[in-house]
Each structure stands twice: as C-alpha cells, then as structure tokens.
Amino acid sequence: MVPGMPTRFTYEELKTATENFTKKLGQGGFGSVFKGTLEDESKIAVCHTPISTCFTGGPGGGLP
C-alpha cells in the first residue's frame, strides 16, 4: 500500500465486505452503491457497476 494512493480490492474481498452486495444504500446512473465493512472494521461504500457501463463510458455511451 502506498500512502495517498487508492487501495485496490478483489471482487471477492468486496463481495465478502458487502455480504454479497445485500446492504444497498442507493442507486445512481453508474450503478448501485452498497454498504460494507472491511476486516479491520473500516466502513466502506462500494459502487457495483454493470460491466456494460465500464465499456461504454457510462449510461448513453461516451466512447468514440
């Protein structure tokens, strides 16, 4: 881990932290947001984005 840089998590780590994405906080244009807790008890919010959004640059496209 590098100070000041974002931490990367595997899908399995996020799935575990969010209890299989069951604690939904809300939904936006880029996907649903779920509440989670890491192993060190840190609270997190995770945006679960549909794969199609990743490739199109968001709802409605965005890539040439």
All heavy atoms as a GROMACS GRO file, in nm:
protein
  470
    1MET      N    1   0.085  -0.118   0.000
    1MET     CA    2   0.000   0.000   0.000
    1MET      C    3   0.089   0.124   0.000
    1MET      O    4   0.186   0.133   0.074
    1MET     CB    5  -0.092  -0.003   0.123
    1MET     CG    6  -0.187   0.111   0.125
    1MET     SD    7  -0.329   0.095   0.237
    1MET     CE    8  -0.255   0.063   0.393
    2VAL      N    9   0.054   0.219  -0.084
    2VAL     CA   10   0.128   0.344  -0.095
    2VAL      C   11   0.042   0.456  -0.035
    2VAL      O   12  -0.073   0.474  -0.075
    2VAL     CB   13   0.161   0.377  -0.242
    2VAL    CG1   14   0.233   0.509  -0.253
    2VAL    CG2   15   0.242   0.264  -0.305
    3PRO      N   16   0.096   0.531   0.064
    3PRO     CA   17   0.018   0.639   0.125
    3PRO      C   18  -0.032   0.739   0.020
    3PRO      O   19   0.040   0.777  -0.070
    3PRO     CB   20   0.119   0.706   0.219
    3PRO     CG   21   0.220   0.600   0.248
    3PRO     CD   22   0.230   0.518   0.122
    4GLY      N   23  -0.158   0.776   0.032
    4GLY     CA   24  -0.218   0.873  -0.058
    4GLY      C   25  -0.274   0.814  -0.186
    4GLY      O   26  -0.338   0.883  -0.264
    5MET      N   27  -0.249   0.686  -0.209
    5MET     CA   28  -0.299   0.620  -0.330
    5MET      C   29  -0.420   0.534  -0.294
    5MET      O   30  -0.428   0.481  -0.184
    5MET     CB   31  -0.191   0.531  -0.392
    5MET     CG   32  -0.071   0.609  -0.444
    5MET     SD   33  -0.112   0.726  -0.575
    5MET     CE   34  -0.155   0.616  -0.707
    6PRO      N   35  -0.514   0.518  -0.388
    6PRO     CA   36  -0.631   0.433  -0.361
    6PRO      C   37  -0.590   0.288  -0.336
    6PRO      O   38  -0.492   0.241  -0.393
    6PRO     CB   39  -0.713   0.443  -0.490
    6PRO     CG   40  -0.660   0.559  -0.564
    6PRO     CD   41  -0.519   0.578  -0.520
    7THR      N   42  -0.665   0.221  -0.252
    7THR     CA   43  -0.642   0.080  -0.225
    7THR      C   44  -0.726  -0.002  -0.322
    7THR      O   45  -0.842   0.029  -0.344
    7THR     CB   46  -0.681   0.046  -0.080
    7THR    OG1   47  -0.607   0.130   0.008
    7THR    CG2   48  -0.653  -0.099  -0.048
    8ARG      N   49  -0.667  -0.105  -0.378
    8ARG     CA   50  -0.740  -0.193  -0.470
    8ARG      C   51  -0.784  -0.317  -0.394
    8ARG      O   52  -0.711  -0.369  -0.311
    8ARG     CB   53  -0.652  -0.234  -0.587
    8ARG     CG   54  -0.623  -0.119  -0.679
    8ARG     CD   55  -0.544  -0.168  -0.800
    8ARG     NE   56  -0.524  -0.059  -0.891
    8ARG     CZ   57  -0.587  -0.045  -1.006
    8ARG    NH1   58  -0.676  -0.134  -1.044
    8ARG    NH2   59  -0.562   0.057  -1.084
    9PHE      N   60  -0.905  -0.362  -0.426
    9PHE     CA   61  -0.960  -0.481  -0.364
    9PHE      C   62  -1.004  -0.576  -0.474
    9PHE      O   63  -1.044  -0.534  -0.582
    9PHE     CB   64  -1.082  -0.446  -0.277
    9PHE     CG   65  -1.049  -0.356  -0.163
    9PHE    CD1   66  -1.068  -0.220  -0.173
    9PHE    CD2   67  -1.001  -0.408  -0.045
    9PHE    CE1   68  -1.038  -0.136  -0.067
    9PHE    CE2   69  -0.971  -0.326   0.062
    9PHE     CZ   70  -0.990  -0.189   0.052
   10THR      N   71  -1.001  -0.705  -0.444
   10THR     CA   72  -1.052  -0.803  -0.540
   10THR      C   73  -1.204  -0.803  -0.531
   10THR      O   74  -1.263  -0.756  -0.432
   10THR     CB   75  -1.001  -0.945  -0.509
   10THR    OG1   76  -1.055  -0.987  -0.384
   10THR    CG2   77  -0.849  -0.951  -0.506
   11TYR      N   78  -1.267  -0.858  -0.633
   11TYR     CA   79  -1.413  -0.870  -0.633
   11TYR      C   80  -1.457  -0.953  -0.513
   11TYR      O   81  -1.555  -0.921  -0.447
   11TYR     CB   82  -1.461  -0.933  -0.764
   11TYR     CG   83  -1.611  -0.945  -0.772
   11TYR    CD1   84  -1.689  -0.836  -0.805
   11TYR    CD2   85  -1.674  -1.066  -0.744
   11TYR    CE1   86  -1.827  -0.846  -0.812
   11TYR    CE2   87  -1.812  -1.078  -0.751
   11TYR     CZ   88  -1.887  -0.967  -0.785
   11TYR     OH   89  -2.023  -0.977  -0.790
   12GLU      N   90  -1.385  -1.061  -0.484
   12GLU     CA   91  -1.421  -1.148  -0.372
   12GLU      C   92  -1.412  -1.074  -0.238
   12GLU      O   93  -1.495  -1.093  -0.150
   12GLU     CB   94  -1.334  -1.274  -0.371
   12GLU     CG   95  -1.368  -1.372  -0.480
   12GLU     CD   96  -1.514  -1.419  -0.476
   12GLU    OE1   97  -1.565  -1.449  -0.368
   12GLU    OE2   98  -1.576  -1.426  -0.584
   13GLU      N   99  -1.310  -0.989  -0.221
   13GLU     CA  100  -1.298  -0.910  -0.098
   13GLU      C  101  -1.418  -0.816  -0.082
   13GLU      O  102  -1.472  -0.802   0.027
   13GLU     CB  103  -1.168  -0.830  -0.098
   13GLU     CG  104  -1.044  -0.913  -0.079
   13GLU     CD  105  -0.917  -0.834  -0.098
   13GLU    OE1  106  -0.908  -0.754  -0.194
   13GLU    OE2  107  -0.825  -0.852  -0.016
   14LEU      N  108  -1.458  -0.752  -0.191
   14LEU     CA  109  -1.572  -0.661  -0.185
   14LEU      C  110  -1.702  -0.736  -0.165
   14LEU      O  111  -1.791  -0.690  -0.093
   14LEU     CB  112  -1.578  -0.576  -0.312
   14LEU     CG  113  -1.460  -0.481  -0.332
   14LEU    CD1  114  -1.471  -0.411  -0.466
   14LEU    CD2  115  -1.450  -0.382  -0.218
   15LYS      N  116  -1.712  -0.852  -0.226
   15LYS     CA  117  -1.832  -0.935  -0.209
   15LYS      C  118  -1.846  -0.976  -0.062
   15LYS      O  119  -1.956  -0.971  -0.005
   15LYS     CB  120  -1.820  -1.058  -0.298
   15LYS     CG  121  -1.943  -1.141  -0.311
   15LYS     CD  122  -1.920  -1.251  -0.415
   15LYS     CE  123  -2.033  -1.350  -0.412
   15LYS     NZ  124  -2.010  -1.461  -0.504
   16THR      N  125  -1.735  -1.014   0.001
   16THR     CA  126  -1.737  -1.051   0.142
   16THR      C  127  -1.768  -0.930   0.229
   16THR      O  128  -1.852  -0.938   0.320
   16THR     CB  129  -1.601  -1.111   0.183
   16THR    OG1  130  -1.578  -1.229   0.106
   16THR    CG2  131  -1.597  -1.145   0.331
   17ALA      N  132  -1.704  -0.817   0.201
   17ALA     CA  133  -1.723  -0.696   0.283
   17ALA      C  134  -1.867  -0.646   0.278
   17ALA      O  135  -1.918  -0.591   0.377
   17ALA     CB  136  -1.629  -0.585   0.237
   18THR      N  137  -1.934  -0.665   0.166
   18THR     CA  138  -2.072  -0.616   0.149
   18THR      C  139  -2.176  -0.725   0.173
   18THR      O  140  -2.294  -0.705   0.145
   18THR     CB  141  -2.093  -0.560   0.008
   18THR    OG1  142  -2.069  -0.663  -0.088
   18THR    CG2  143  -2.003  -0.441  -0.020
   19GLU      N  144  -2.132  -0.838   0.225
   19GLU     CA  145  -2.220  -0.952   0.248
   19GLU      C  146  -2.297  -0.987   0.120
   19GLU      O  147  -2.420  -0.991   0.116
   19GLU     CB  148  -2.315  -0.927   0.365
   19GLU     CG  149  -2.240  -0.908   0.497
   19GLU     CD  150  -2.331  -0.879   0.614
   19GLU    OE1  151  -2.451  -0.913   0.608
   19GLU    OE2  152  -2.282  -0.821   0.712
   20ASN      N  153  -2.219  -1.010   0.015
   20ASN     CA  154  -2.272  -1.046  -0.117
   20ASN      C  155  -2.362  -0.937  -0.176
   20ASN      O  156  -2.463  -0.964  -0.238
   20ASN     CB  157  -2.344  -1.181  -0.113
   20ASN     CG  158  -2.356  -1.244  -0.250
   20ASN    OD1  159  -2.274  -1.220  -0.337
   20ASN    ND2  160  -2.460  -1.322  -0.269
   21PHE      N  161  -2.322  -0.811  -0.152
   21PHE     CA  162  -2.393  -0.695  -0.206
   21PHE      C  163  -2.540  -0.695  -0.164
   21PHE      O  164  -2.630  -0.674  -0.246
   21PHE     CB  165  -2.378  -0.690  -0.358
   21PHE     CG  166  -2.234  -0.681  -0.404
   21PHE    CD1  167  -2.166  -0.793  -0.445
   21PHE    CD2  168  -2.168  -0.559  -0.401
   21PHE    CE1  169  -2.033  -0.785  -0.486
   21PHE    CE2  170  -2.035  -0.550  -0.440
   21PHE     CZ  171  -1.968  -0.664  -0.483
   22THR      N  172  -2.565  -0.712  -0.035
   22THR     CA  173  -2.703  -0.717   0.015
   22THR      C  174  -2.747  -0.589   0.085
   22THR      O  175  -2.867  -0.569   0.103
   22THR     CB  176  -2.722  -0.835   0.113
   22THR    OG1  177  -2.628  -0.822   0.220
   22THR    CG2  178  -2.702  -0.968   0.044
   23LYS      N  179  -2.654  -0.503   0.126
   23LYS     CA  180  -2.690  -0.382   0.201
   23LYS      C  181  -2.687  -0.260   0.107
   23LYS      O  182  -2.596  -0.179   0.109
   23LYS     CB  183  -2.594  -0.361   0.318
   23LYS     CG  184  -2.596  -0.474   0.418
   23LYS     CD  185  -2.496  -0.451   0.527
   23LYS     CE  186  -2.497  -0.564   0.627
   23LYS     NZ  187  -2.398  -0.540   0.733
   24LYS      N  188  -2.790  -0.247   0.027
   24LYS     CA  189  -2.796  -0.141  -0.074
   24LYS      C  190  -2.825  -0.006  -0.009
   24LYS      O  191  -2.921   0.009   0.066
   24LYS     CB  192  -2.902  -0.174  -0.178
   24LYS     CG  193  -2.899  -0.085  -0.299
   24LYS     CD  194  -2.995  -0.138  -0.405
   24LYS     CE  195  -2.989  -0.056  -0.530
   24LYS     NZ  196  -3.078  -0.112  -0.633
   25LEU      N  197  -2.740   0.092  -0.041
   25LEU     CA  198  -2.759   0.228   0.009
   25LEU      C  199  -2.836   0.314  -0.090
   25LEU      O  200  -2.907   0.406  -0.052
   25LEU     CB  201  -2.623   0.294   0.037
   25LEU     CG  202  -2.539   0.231   0.147
   25LEU    CD1  203  -2.402   0.298   0.153
   25LEU    CD2  204  -2.610   0.244   0.281
   26GLY      N  205  -2.818   0.286  -0.219
   26GLY     CA  206  -2.885   0.367  -0.320
   26GLY      C  207  -2.843   0.326  -0.459
   26GLY      O  208  -2.769   0.229  -0.478
   27GLN      N  209  -2.891   0.401  -0.557
   27GLN     CA  210  -2.862   0.370  -0.697
   27GLN      C  211  -2.846   0.500  -0.772
   27GLN      O  212  -2.918   0.597  -0.749
   27GLN     CB  213  -2.976   0.288  -0.758
   27GLN     CG  214  -2.953   0.256  -0.902
   27GLN     CD  215  -2.991   0.115  -0.936
   27GLN    OE1  216  -3.032   0.039  -0.852
   27GLN    NE2  217  -2.972   0.079  -1.061
   28GLY      N  218  -2.752   0.500  -0.865
   28GLY     CA  219  -2.728   0.617  -0.949
   28GLY      C  220  -2.711   0.576  -1.093
   28GLY      O  221  -2.731   0.460  -1.129
   29GLY      N  222  -2.669   0.669  -1.175
   29GLY     CA  223  -2.651   0.644  -1.316
   29GLY      C  224  -2.542   0.544  -1.349
   29GLY      O  225  -2.540   0.487  -1.457
   30PHE      N  226  -2.449   0.523  -1.257
   30PHE     CA  227  -2.338   0.432  -1.283
   30PHE      C  228  -2.349   0.302  -1.208
   30PHE      O  229  -2.256   0.222  -1.207
   30PHE     CB  230  -2.204   0.500  -1.251
   30PHE     CG  231  -2.168   0.606  -1.349
   30PHE    CD1  232  -2.190   0.739  -1.322
   30PHE    CD2  233  -2.114   0.572  -1.473
   30PHE    CE1  234  -2.158   0.837  -1.414
   30PHE    CE2  235  -2.082   0.669  -1.566
   30PHE     CZ  236  -2.104   0.802  -1.536
   31GLY      N  237  -2.459   0.277  -1.138
   31GLY     CA  238  -2.477   0.150  -1.069
   31GLY      C  239  -2.528   0.168  -0.928
   31GLY      O  240  -2.559   0.278  -0.884
   32SER      N  241  -2.535   0.057  -0.856
   32SER     CA  242  -2.585   0.057  -0.718
   32SER      C  243  -2.470   0.076  -0.620
   32SER      O  244  -2.356   0.035  -0.647
   32SER     CB  245  -2.653  -0.077  -0.688
   32SER     OG  246  -2.762  -0.096  -0.775
   33VAL      N  247  -2.500   0.136  -0.505
   33VAL     CA  248  -2.399   0.157  -0.401
   33VAL      C  249  -2.438   0.073  -0.280
   33VAL      O  250  -2.553   0.076  -0.235
   33VAL     CB  251  -2.390   0.306  -0.361
   33VAL    CG1  252  -2.288   0.326  -0.251
   33VAL    CG2  253  -2.354   0.391  -0.483
   34PHE      N  254  -2.339  -0.002  -0.229
   34PHE     CA  255  -2.362  -0.092  -0.118
   34PHE      C  256  -2.273  -0.058   0.001
   34PHE      O  257  -2.159  -0.016  -0.016
   34PHE     CB  258  -2.334  -0.237  -0.161
   34PHE     CG  259  -2.427  -0.285  -0.268
   34PHE    CD1  260  -2.398  -0.265  -0.402
   34PHE    CD2  261  -2.546  -0.348  -0.235
   34PHE    CE1  262  -2.484  -0.308  -0.501
   34PHE    CE2  263  -2.634  -0.391  -0.333
   34PHE     CZ  264  -2.602  -0.370  -0.467
   35LYS      N  265  -2.326  -0.079   0.120
   35LYS     CA  266  -2.254  -0.058   0.245
   35LYS      C  267  -2.173  -0.184   0.275
   35LYS      O  268  -2.218  -0.296   0.251
   35LYS     CB  269  -2.354  -0.035   0.358
   35LYS     CG  270  -2.294  -0.014   0.493
   35LYS     CD  271  -2.405   0.008   0.595
   35LYS     CE  272  -2.349   0.026   0.734
   35LYS     NZ  273  -2.457   0.050   0.831
   36GLY      N  274  -2.051  -0.164   0.327
   36GLY     CA  275  -1.968  -0.278   0.362
   36GLY      C  276  -1.877  -0.249   0.479
   36GLY      O  277  -1.863  -0.134   0.521
   37THR      N  278  -1.815  -0.354   0.530
   37THR     CA  279  -1.720  -0.344   0.640
   37THR      C  280  -1.600  -0.431   0.607
   37THR      O  281  -1.615  -0.549   0.577
   37THR     CB  282  -1.783  -0.392   0.772
   37THR    OG1  283  -1.904  -0.319   0.795
   37THR    CG2  284  -1.690  -0.370   0.889
   38LEU      N  285  -1.480  -0.370   0.611
   38LEU     CA  286  -1.358  -0.444   0.585
   38LEU      C  287  -1.318  -0.526   0.708
   38LEU      O  288  -1.374  -0.507   0.816
   38LEU     CB  289  -1.245  -0.348   0.549
   38LEU     CG  290  -1.267  -0.265   0.423
   38LEU    CD1  291  -1.151  -0.166   0.404
   38LEU    CD2  292  -1.280  -0.354   0.300
   39GLU      N  293  -1.219  -0.613   0.692
   39GLU     CA  294  -1.173  -0.698   0.802
   39GLU      C  295  -1.126  -0.617   0.923
   39GLU      O  296  -1.139  -0.661   1.036
   39GLU     CB  297  -1.061  -0.791   0.754
   39GLU     CG  298  -1.110  -0.902   0.664
   39GLU     CD  299  -0.999  -0.994   0.621
   39GLU    OE1  300  -0.882  -0.971   0.658
   39GLU    OE2  301  -1.030  -1.092   0.550
   40ASP      N  302  -1.071  -0.497   0.898
   40ASP     CA  303  -1.023  -0.413   1.009
   40ASP      C  304  -1.135  -0.326   1.069
   40ASP      O  305  -1.108  -0.235   1.145
   40ASP     CB  306  -0.906  -0.326   0.966
   40ASP     CG  307  -0.945  -0.217   0.867
   40ASP    OD1  308  -1.063  -0.209   0.826
   40ASP    OD2  309  -0.856  -0.138   0.829
   41GLU      N  310  -1.260  -0.355   1.031
   41GLU     CA  311  -1.381  -0.286   1.078
   41GLU      C  312  -1.402  -0.148   1.015
   41GLU      O  313  -1.492  -0.075   1.055
   41GLU     CB  314  -1.383  -0.275   1.231
   41GLU     CG  315  -1.383  -0.410   1.302
   41GLU     CD  316  -1.502  -0.498   1.265
   41GLU    OE1  317  -1.615  -0.449   1.258
   41GLU    OE2  318  -1.479  -0.619   1.242
   42SER      N  319  -1.322  -0.112   0.915
   42SER     CA  320  -1.343   0.013   0.842
   42SER      C  321  -1.473   0.003   0.763
   42SER      O  322  -1.501  -0.100   0.699
   42SER     CB  323  -1.229   0.040   0.744
   42SER     OG  324  -1.107   0.057   0.810
   43LYS      N  325  -1.552   0.108   0.765
   43LYS     CA  326  -1.677   0.113   0.691
   43LYS      C  327  -1.649   0.165   0.550
   43LYS      O  328  -1.572   0.260   0.532
   43LYS     CB  329  -1.779   0.205   0.759
   43LYS     CG  330  -1.807   0.169   0.903
   43LYS     CD  331  -1.872   0.034   0.915
   43LYS     CE  332  -1.903   0.007   1.062
   43LYS     NZ  333  -1.930  -0.132   1.088
   44ILE      N  334  -1.712   0.102   0.450
   44ILE     CA  335  -1.691   0.142   0.311
   44ILE      C  336  -1.824   0.149   0.237
   44ILE      O  337  -1.924   0.092   0.280
   44ILE     CB  338  -1.597   0.044   0.237
   44ILE    CG1  339  -1.654  -0.098   0.236
   44ILE    CG2  340  -1.458   0.048   0.297
   44ILE    CD1  341  -1.578  -0.195   0.148
   45ALA      N  342  -1.823   0.220   0.125
   45ALA     CA  343  -1.935   0.221   0.031
   45ALA      C  344  -1.877   0.174  -0.102
   45ALA      O  345  -1.771   0.221  -0.145
   45ALA     CB  346  -1.995   0.360   0.017
   46VAL      N  347  -1.944   0.080  -0.166
   46VAL     CA  348  -1.894   0.020  -0.289
   46VAL      C  349  -1.994   0.041  -0.401
   46VAL      O  350  -2.111   0.004  -0.388
   46VAL     CB  351  -1.871  -0.132  -0.269
   46VAL    CG1  352  -1.825  -0.198  -0.398
   46VAL    CG2  353  -1.771  -0.157  -0.158
   47CYS      N  354  -1.948   0.101  -0.511
   47CYS     CA  355  -2.032   0.115  -0.629
   47CYS      C  356  -2.017  -0.010  -0.713
   47CYS      O  357  -1.906  -0.044  -0.755
   47CYS     CB  358  -1.991   0.238  -0.709
   47CYS     SG  359  -2.091   0.263  -0.856
   48HIS      N  360  -2.126  -0.080  -0.734
   48HIS     CA  361  -2.127  -0.202  -0.815
   48HIS      C  362  -2.178  -0.163  -0.952
   48HIS      O  363  -2.297  -0.137  -0.971
   48HIS     CB  364  -2.217  -0.306  -0.749
   48HIS     CG  365  -2.205  -0.442  -0.808
   48HIS    ND1  366  -2.287  -0.484  -0.910
   48HIS    CD2  367  -2.122  -0.545  -0.779
   48HIS    CE1  368  -2.255  -0.608  -0.941
   48HIS    NE2  369  -2.156  -0.646  -0.864
   49THR      N  370  -2.087  -0.154  -1.048
   49THR     CA  371  -2.117  -0.104  -1.181
   49THR      C  372  -2.141  -0.217  -1.280
   49THR      O  373  -2.059  -0.308  -1.288
   49THR     CB  374  -1.998  -0.018  -1.230
   49THR    OG1  375  -1.970   0.080  -1.132
   49THR    CG2  376  -2.029   0.050  -1.360
   50PRO      N  377  -2.249  -0.211  -1.355
   50PRO     CA  378  -2.270  -0.313  -1.459
   50PRO      C  379  -2.154  -0.310  -1.559
   50PRO      O  380  -2.104  -0.203  -1.592
   50PRO     CB  381  -2.399  -0.271  -1.528
   50PRO     CG  382  -2.466  -0.179  -1.432
   50PRO     CD  383  -2.356  -0.114  -1.351
   51ILE      N  384  -2.112  -0.424  -1.606
   51ILE     CA  385  -1.998  -0.433  -1.699
   51ILE      C  386  -2.021  -0.349  -1.824
   51ILE      O  387  -1.929  -0.289  -1.876
   51ILE     CB  388  -1.965  -0.578  -1.735
   51ILE    CG1  389  -1.835  -0.584  -1.812
   51ILE    CG2  390  -2.074  -0.643  -1.814
   51ILE    CD1  391  -1.724  -0.650  -1.740
   52SER      N  392  -2.145  -0.338  -1.872
   52SER     CA  393  -2.171  -0.260  -1.992
   52SER      C  394  -2.138  -0.113  -1.970
   52SER      O  395  -2.094  -0.045  -2.062
   52SER     CB  396  -2.317  -0.275  -2.035
   52SER     OG  397  -2.403  -0.229  -1.933
   53THR      N  398  -2.153  -0.062  -1.847
   53THR     CA  399  -2.120   0.077  -1.817
   53THR      C  400  -1.970   0.098  -1.829
   53THR      O  401  -1.925   0.202  -1.875
   53THR     CB  402  -2.168   0.114  -1.676
   53THR    OG1  403  -2.308   0.092  -1.670
   53THR    CG2  404  -2.138   0.258  -1.643
   54CYS      N  405  -1.891  -0.002  -1.788
   54CYS     CA  406  -1.746   0.010  -1.794
   54CYS      C  407  -1.699   0.029  -1.938
   54CYS      O  408  -1.608   0.105  -1.964
   54CYS     CB  409  -1.679  -0.115  -1.737
   54CYS     SG  410  -1.708  -0.139  -1.562
   55PHE      N  411  -1.761  -0.041  -2.032
   55PHE     CA  412  -1.717  -0.036  -2.170
   55PHE      C  413  -1.776   0.079  -2.249
   55PHE      O  414  -1.723   0.116  -2.351
   55PHE     CB  415  -1.748  -0.169  -2.241
   55PHE     CG  416  -1.664  -0.282  -2.189
   55PHE    CD1  417  -1.719  -0.383  -2.114
   55PHE    CD2  418  -1.528  -0.284  -2.212
   55PHE    CE1  419  -1.641  -0.487  -2.065
   55PHE    CE2  420  -1.448  -0.386  -2.163
   55PHE     CZ  421  -1.505  -0.488  -2.089
   56THR      N  422  -1.886   0.136  -2.203
   56THR     CA  423  -1.949   0.243  -2.279
   56THR      C  424  -1.918   0.381  -2.224
   56THR      O  425  -1.956   0.480  -2.282
   56THR     CB  426  -2.103   0.227  -2.281
   56THR    OG1  427  -2.151   0.237  -2.148
   56THR    CG2  428  -2.144   0.095  -2.343
   57GLY      N  429  -1.850   0.388  -2.110
   57GLY     CA  430  -1.820   0.517  -2.052
   57GLY      C  431  -1.936   0.575  -1.975
   57GLY      O  432  -1.939   0.692  -1.946
   58GLY      N  433  -2.032   0.493  -1.942
   58GLY     CA  434  -2.146   0.538  -1.863
   58GLY      C  435  -2.275   0.524  -1.942
   58GLY      O  436  -2.274   0.483  -2.059
   59PRO      N  437  -2.384   0.558  -1.877
   59PRO     CA  438  -2.514   0.547  -1.945
   59PRO      C  439  -2.516   0.633  -2.072
   59PRO      O  440  -2.472   0.746  -2.071
   59PRO     CB  441  -2.612   0.601  -1.842
   59PRO     CG  442  -2.543   0.583  -1.712
   59PRO     CD  443  -2.396   0.601  -1.740
   60GLY      N  444  -2.561   0.576  -2.180
   60GLY     CA  445  -2.570   0.653  -2.304
   60GLY      C  446  -2.444   0.653  -2.387
   60GLY      O  447  -2.434   0.720  -2.488
   61GLY      N  448  -2.342   0.583  -2.341
   61GLY     CA  449  -2.218   0.576  -2.419
   61GLY      C  450  -2.113   0.672  -2.368
   61GLY      O  451  -2.110   0.708  -2.252
   62GLY      N  452  -2.029   0.716  -2.455
   62GLY     CA  453  -1.923   0.806  -2.414
   62GLY      C  454  -1.791   0.778  -2.484
   62GLY      O  455  -1.705   0.863  -2.490
   63LEU      N  456  -1.777   0.658  -2.538
   63LEU     CA  457  -1.655   0.628  -2.612
   63LEU      C  458  -1.681   0.649  -2.760
   63LEU      O  459  -1.791   0.627  -2.809
   63LEU     CB  460  -1.614   0.482  -2.586
   63LEU     CG  461  -1.573   0.449  -2.444
   63LEU    CD1  462  -1.539   0.301  -2.432
   63LEU    CD2  463  -1.455   0.532  -2.398
   64PRO      N  464  -1.577   0.690  -2.834
   64PRO     CA  465  -1.597   0.712  -2.978
   64PRO      C  466  -1.627   0.583  -3.052
   64PRO      O  467  -1.598   0.478  -3.012
   64PRO     CB  468  -1.464   0.770  -3.025
   64PRO     CG  469  -1.367   0.751  -2.915
   64PRO     CD  470  -1.444   0.719  -2.792
   0.00000   0.00000   0.00000
